[in-house]
Amino acid sequence: MPSITSTEAESGEAHVATSGSSTGHSRDRRPRYTVENPKKSVTLTVMTGLSALYCLLPLVWLVINATKTQADFVSSFGFAPGHRFALWDNIVEVFRYQDGIFSRWLLNTVIYVVVGAVVSTFLAALGGYALAKLQFSGKRVFLFVILGSIAVPGIALAIPQFLLFAHLGITNTPWAVLIPSFINPFGLYLMWVYTADAVPTDLLDAAKVDGAGEFRTFVQIALPLLAPASVTVLLFSFVSIWNNYFLPLIMLKDPNWYPLTIGLNEWNKLGSTAGNGALIQNLVITAALLTVVPLIIAFLSLQRYWQSGVSLGAVKG
């Protein structure tokens, strides 16, 4: 039986090692998907494109028809431009119509949104901080109440709120719209969950050792750390109050206190009523476009803040 020399044995081992490494290398040729190199799915791409198209088509229709005159709006196809570009003329007429009542509605909406969103965000941050970092009696019951109130639609509380405010004599006033907007159960829940991870307890203890009170600790230590979540809650409150319709509808009777949602509906009914001689569909469309613009600006200007808050929460979760 022939003997195997050491040189032949070493060459055989080297061949086995080489073949094994080549086999392993061939197995590792499968693509590795990362955030920078995600897996591509035709189905998901098509579904995303259809969703984007569904969301953008109404906005495109709105922009195109806001550039038409009343005659072109009635006679032309919805996604086709009119014979004359009348966007600026429509905007001027929107602010002139009915003695400039649109400006008053816009100012009312800005007041409702700014005051309501800022106060509700601050109260949500304050309540979320207390629930996450403080110990007090009845805390568990309070948490159950918050979780339960999230499931209750706001429209179900509109009638009880109207009866209560009517008894207090504050209906048909801005307070009837502002006070309900100060309470945001979902924002409170979001701030509670975020505060539990984003605000270190040791940092709060160090501030209290240095002599800071509870409220000062919240304002100077916790509140800056809650900025991403606060911007997210602020945006949610902004959109909710800006688009609020049913509550102002039952609370307000004076057109001088209407927000944009109620005012535009009144114009729409005026333009849709047969025989009243008010053909203002082009003004209603243009006013609706002007109503959408502040929402787009708010989301684009605050985009990086609320995206960082959502991303940080996802990583910590």
C-alpha positions as CSV (number, residue, x, y, z in Angstrom):
1,M,0.0,0.0,0.0
2,P,1.6,3.3,-1.1
3,S,2.4,5.7,1.7
4,I,1.3,9.3,1.7
5,T,4.0,11.8,2.0
6,S,3.7,14.9,4.2
7,T,3.8,17.2,1.2
8,E,0.9,15.4,-0.4
9,A,-1.1,15.5,2.9
10,E,-0.5,19.2,3.2
11,S,-1.6,19.8,-0.4
12,G,-4.7,17.7,0.2
13,E,-5.6,19.7,3.3
14,A,-5.0,22.9,1.4
15,H,-7.3,21.7,-1.4
16,V,-10.1,20.8,1.1
17,A,-9.7,24.1,2.9
18,T,-9.8,26.0,-0.4
19,S,-12.9,24.1,-1.6
20,G,-14.6,24.6,1.7
21,S,-13.9,28.3,1.7
22,S,-15.1,28.6,-1.9
23,T,-18.3,26.8,-0.9
24,G,-18.8,29.1,2.1
25,H,-18.1,32.1,-0.2
26,S,-20.7,30.9,-2.6
27,R,-23.2,30.6,0.2
28,D,-22.4,34.1,1.3
29,R,-23.2,35.5,-2.1
30,R,-26.9,36.0,-1.1
31,P,-27.6,39.7,-0.7
32,R,-27.7,41.1,2.8
33,Y,-30.5,43.6,3.2
34,T,-29.9,46.7,5.4
35,V,-31.4,50.1,5.8
36,E,-29.2,51.4,3.1
37,N,-29.8,48.4,0.9
38,P,-33.5,47.4,1.5
39,K,-35.2,44.5,-0.1
40,K,-37.3,45.6,-3.1
41,S,-40.8,44.3,-3.4
42,V,-42.8,45.0,-6.5
43,T,-46.1,44.4,-4.7
44,L,-45.2,46.9,-1.9
45,T,-44.0,49.4,-4.5
46,V,-47.2,49.2,-6.4
47,M,-49.4,49.5,-3.3
48,T,-47.4,52.5,-2.1
49,G,-47.7,54.2,-5.5
50,L,-51.5,53.6,-5.5
51,S,-51.8,55.0,-1.9
52,A,-49.7,58.1,-2.9
53,L,-51.9,58.6,-6.0
54,Y,-55.0,58.3,-3.9
55,C,-53.8,60.9,-1.5
56,L,-52.4,63.3,-4.2
57,L,-55.2,63.2,-6.7
58,P,-57.7,65.4,-4.6
59,L,-54.9,67.9,-4.0
60,V,-54.0,68.1,-7.7
61,W,-57.7,68.5,-8.5
62,L,-57.9,71.3,-5.9
63,V,-54.9,73.2,-7.3
64,I,-56.1,72.9,-10.9
65,N,-59.6,74.1,-10.2
66,A,-58.5,76.9,-8.0
67,T,-56.9,78.5,-11.1
68,K,-60.2,78.6,-13.0
69,T,-62.9,81.2,-13.3
70,Q,-66.5,80.3,-12.3
71,A,-67.4,79.7,-16.0
72,D,-64.4,77.4,-16.6
73,F,-65.1,75.5,-13.4
74,V,-68.6,74.6,-14.6
75,S,-67.7,73.9,-18.2
76,S,-64.3,72.2,-18.2
77,F,-63.0,68.8,-17.2
78,G,-61.9,68.7,-13.5
79,F,-58.2,67.8,-14.3
80,A,-57.9,70.1,-17.3
81,P,-56.8,73.8,-17.0
82,G,-59.2,76.5,-17.8
83,H,-59.1,79.0,-20.6
84,R,-57.7,81.7,-18.3
85,F,-55.4,81.4,-15.2
86,A,-57.4,83.1,-12.5
87,L,-55.8,82.0,-9.3
88,W,-54.7,85.4,-8.2
89,D,-58.1,86.9,-9.1
90,N,-59.8,84.2,-7.1
91,I,-57.6,84.8,-4.0
92,V,-58.4,88.5,-4.1
93,E,-62.1,87.8,-4.4
94,V,-62.0,85.3,-1.5
95,F,-60.7,88.0,0.8
96,R,-63.2,90.6,-0.5
97,Y,-66.3,88.5,-0.6
98,Q,-69.0,89.3,2.1
99,D,-66.9,92.3,3.4
100,G,-63.8,90.2,3.9
101,I,-65.4,87.7,6.3
102,F,-62.8,85.1,5.2
103,S,-60.1,87.0,6.9
104,R,-62.0,86.9,10.2
105,W,-62.5,83.2,9.9
106,L,-58.8,82.7,9.2
107,L,-57.9,84.8,12.2
108,N,-60.3,82.8,14.4
109,T,-58.9,79.5,13.2
110,V,-55.3,80.7,13.9
111,I,-56.3,81.7,17.4
112,Y,-58.1,78.4,18.1
113,V,-55.2,76.4,16.8
114,V,-52.3,78.3,18.4
115,V,-53.8,78.6,21.8
116,G,-55.4,75.2,21.8
117,A,-52.4,73.3,20.4
118,V,-49.8,75.0,22.7
119,V,-51.9,74.6,25.9
120,S,-52.8,71.0,25.1
121,T,-49.2,70.1,24.3
122,F,-47.9,71.6,27.5
123,L,-50.6,69.9,29.6
124,A,-49.9,66.6,27.9
125,A,-46.2,66.9,28.6
126,L,-46.9,67.9,32.2
127,G,-49.3,65.1,32.8
128,G,-47.1,62.5,31.0
129,Y,-44.1,63.6,33.1
130,A,-46.2,63.2,36.3
131,L,-47.5,59.8,35.3
132,A,-44.1,58.5,34.3
133,K,-41.8,59.9,37.0
134,L,-43.9,60.7,40.1
135,Q,-45.6,58.5,42.6
136,F,-49.1,59.5,43.9
137,S,-52.2,57.7,45.1
138,G,-54.8,56.8,42.4
139,K,-52.1,56.7,39.7
140,R,-53.3,53.3,38.3
141,V,-56.9,54.5,38.2
142,F,-55.9,57.6,36.4
143,L,-54.1,55.6,33.8
144,F,-57.1,53.4,33.1
145,V,-59.2,56.6,32.7
146,I,-56.8,57.9,30.1
147,L,-56.7,54.7,28.2
148,G,-60.5,54.5,28.3
149,S,-61.0,58.1,27.1
150,I,-58.8,57.5,24.1
151,A,-61.4,55.0,22.8
152,V,-64.3,57.5,23.2
153,P,-64.8,59.5,20.0
154,G,-64.9,63.2,20.4
155,I,-68.3,63.5,18.7
156,A,-69.9,61.5,21.4
157,L,-68.9,64.1,24.0
158,A,-70.1,67.1,21.9
159,I,-73.7,67.1,23.1
160,P,-72.8,66.8,26.8
161,Q,-70.2,69.5,26.4
162,F,-72.8,71.8,24.8
163,L,-75.3,71.2,27.6
164,L,-72.6,71.9,30.2
165,F,-71.3,75.1,28.5
166,A,-74.9,76.3,27.9
167,H,-75.5,76.0,31.7
168,L,-72.3,78.0,32.3
169,G,-73.3,80.6,29.7
170,I,-70.2,80.3,27.5
171,T,-71.7,78.9,24.3
172,N,-71.3,81.1,21.2
173,T,-67.9,82.3,22.6
174,P,-64.3,81.3,21.7
175,W,-64.1,79.5,25.1
176,A,-66.6,76.9,23.9
177,V,-64.1,75.9,21.2
178,L,-60.9,76.4,23.1
179,I,-61.6,74.6,26.4
180,P,-62.3,71.2,24.8
181,S,-59.2,71.5,22.7
182,F,-57.0,71.8,25.8
183,I,-57.6,68.1,26.7
184,N,-55.8,65.6,24.5
185,P,-55.9,62.0,25.9
186,F,-53.8,60.5,23.1
187,G,-51.2,63.2,23.5
188,L,-51.1,62.6,27.2
189,Y,-50.6,58.9,26.7
190,L,-47.9,59.5,24.1
191,M,-46.0,61.8,26.4
192,W,-46.3,59.4,29.3
193,V,-44.8,56.5,27.2
194,Y,-42.0,58.7,25.8
195,T,-41.1,60.3,29.2
196,A,-40.6,56.9,30.8
197,D,-37.6,56.3,28.5
198,A,-36.4,59.7,27.4
199,V,-36.0,61.3,30.8
200,P,-33.4,59.7,33.1
201,T,-34.5,59.4,36.7
202,D,-31.0,60.0,38.0
203,L,-30.9,63.3,36.2
204,L,-34.1,64.4,38.0
205,D,-32.8,63.2,41.3
206,A,-29.6,65.2,40.8
207,A,-31.7,68.4,40.1
208,K,-33.8,67.9,43.2
209,V,-30.6,67.4,45.3
210,D,-29.4,70.7,44.0
211,G,-32.6,72.3,45.4
212,A,-34.8,72.5,42.3
213,G,-38.5,72.2,42.9
214,E,-40.7,69.8,41.0
215,F,-42.1,72.3,38.5
216,R,-38.6,73.8,37.9
217,T,-37.2,70.3,37.3
218,F,-39.9,69.6,34.8
219,V,-39.4,72.9,32.9
220,Q,-35.6,73.1,32.9
221,I,-34.6,69.4,32.8
222,A,-37.5,67.2,31.5
223,L,-39.2,69.6,29.0
224,P,-36.1,70.1,26.7
225,L,-35.6,66.3,26.6
226,L,-39.3,65.9,25.5
227,A,-39.0,68.2,22.5
228,P,-39.4,65.6,19.7
229,A,-42.5,64.1,21.3
230,S,-43.8,67.5,22.1
231,V,-43.6,68.5,18.4
232,T,-45.4,65.3,17.5
233,V,-48.2,66.0,19.9
234,L,-48.3,69.7,18.7
235,L,-48.7,68.6,15.1
236,F,-51.5,66.2,16.0
237,S,-53.3,68.9,18.0
238,F,-52.7,71.4,15.2
239,V,-54.3,69.2,12.6
240,S,-57.2,68.1,14.9
241,I,-58.2,71.7,15.9
242,W,-57.7,73.1,12.4
243,N,-60.0,70.5,10.9
244,N,-62.5,70.5,13.8
245,Y,-66.0,70.9,12.4
246,F,-68.8,69.4,14.6
247,L,-67.9,71.0,17.9
248,P,-67.8,74.6,16.5
249,L,-70.9,73.8,14.5
250,I,-73.0,73.2,17.6
251,M,-71.2,75.7,19.9
252,L,-71.2,78.8,17.7
253,K,-74.0,80.8,16.1
254,D,-72.3,84.1,15.4
255,P,-70.5,84.0,12.0
256,N,-67.9,86.3,13.4
257,W,-66.6,83.5,15.6
258,Y,-66.7,80.8,12.9
259,P,-63.5,78.9,12.1
260,L,-62.6,78.1,8.5
261,T,-64.3,74.8,8.4
262,I,-67.7,76.2,9.3
263,G,-67.3,79.3,7.2
264,L,-66.4,77.4,4.1
265,N,-69.4,75.0,4.6
266,E,-71.6,78.1,4.7
267,W,-70.2,79.3,1.4
268,N,-70.6,75.9,-0.1
269,K,-74.2,75.7,0.9
270,L,-74.7,79.3,-0.4
271,G,-73.2,78.4,-3.8
272,S,-75.1,75.1,-4.1
273,T,-78.5,76.5,-3.3
274,A,-80.6,76.8,-6.5
275,G,-82.0,80.2,-7.4
276,N,-79.9,82.3,-5.0
277,G,-77.8,83.8,-7.7
278,A,-74.5,83.2,-5.8
279,L,-72.2,81.2,-8.1
280,I,-69.1,81.0,-6.0
281,Q,-67.8,77.5,-6.4
282,N,-64.5,78.8,-7.7
283,L,-64.2,80.9,-4.5
284,V,-65.0,77.9,-2.3
285,I,-62.3,75.8,-4.1
286,T,-59.8,78.6,-3.8
287,A,-60.6,79.1,-0.1
288,A,-60.2,75.4,0.5
289,L,-56.8,75.5,-1.1
290,L,-55.8,78.4,1.1
291,T,-57.0,76.4,4.1
292,V,-54.7,73.4,3.2
293,V,-51.6,75.5,2.7
294,P,-50.9,76.2,6.5
295,L,-51.1,72.4,7.2
296,I,-48.5,71.6,4.5
297,I,-46.2,74.4,5.8
298,A,-46.5,73.1,9.4
299,F,-45.6,69.6,8.5
300,L,-42.7,70.5,6.2
301,S,-41.2,73.0,8.7
302,L,-41.5,70.6,11.7
303,Q,-40.8,67.4,9.8
304,R,-37.3,66.6,11.2
305,Y,-38.5,67.1,14.8
306,W,-41.4,64.8,14.8
307,Q,-39.6,62.2,12.7
308,S,-36.8,62.1,15.1
309,G,-39.2,61.6,18.0
310,V,-41.0,58.7,16.2
311,S,-37.6,57.1,15.3
312,L,-36.3,57.4,18.8
313,G,-39.4,55.9,20.3
314,A,-39.1,53.0,17.8
315,V,-35.5,52.3,18.7
316,K,-36.2,52.4,22.4
317,G,-39.3,50.2,22.0
